[in-house]
């Protein structure tokens, strides 16, 4: 959500990344999806500590 807000360009709000780096471009839908997918992948790839403890016993 935060990344989408930073890259949005609407009549009511213009994100800082959109205004400064993208020259007014709006990539909030694509950027939000990609950032969400990245965070999901990172969280899923983290080892589960409880499962590792059960295997060690």
C-alpha positions in Angstrom: 0.0 0.0 0.0 2.8 2.4 0.9 4.6 1.8 -2.4 1.4 2.2 -4.4 0.8 5.6 -2.7 4.4 6.7 -3.4 4.0 5.9 -7.1 0.5 7.1 -7.7 -0.5 10.1 -9.8 -4.1 11.2 -9.3 -5.9 14.6 -9.4 -6.1 14.5 -5.6 -2.7 13.1 -4.7 0.7 12.7 -6.4 3.3 10.5 -4.8 6.9 11.6 -4.3 8.4 8.9 -6.5 5.8 9.6 -9.2 6.5 13.4 -9.1 10.3 13.3 -8.9 11.6 10.2 -10.6 8.8 9.2 -13.0 7.9 12.7 -14.2 4.3 12.2 -13.4 4.0 8.5 -14.4 1.5 6.3 -12.5 2.8 2.8 -11.9 0.9 2.2 -8.6 -1.1 -0.8 -9.9 2.0 -2.6 -11.3 4.3 -1.5 -8.6 2.0 -2.4 -5.8 1.4 -5.9 -7.3 5.2 -6.5 -7.7 6.1 -5.2 -4.2 3.3 -7.3 -2.7 4.5 -10.4 -4.5 8.1 -9.7 -3.4 7.1 -9.3 0.3 5.0 -12.5 0.1 7.8 -14.5 -1.5 10.3 -13.2 1.2 7.9 -14.2 4.0 7.2 -17.6 2.5 10.9 -18.3 2.0 11.8 -17.7 5.6 12.3 -20.9 7.6 9.6 -21.8 10.0 11.3 -21.9 13.5 8.7 -24.2 15.0 9.0 -26.8 12.3 12.8 -26.7 12.6 12.5 -27.3 16.3 10.2 -30.3 15.9 12.6 -31.8 13.4 15.5 -31.3 15.7 13.8 -33.2 18.5 
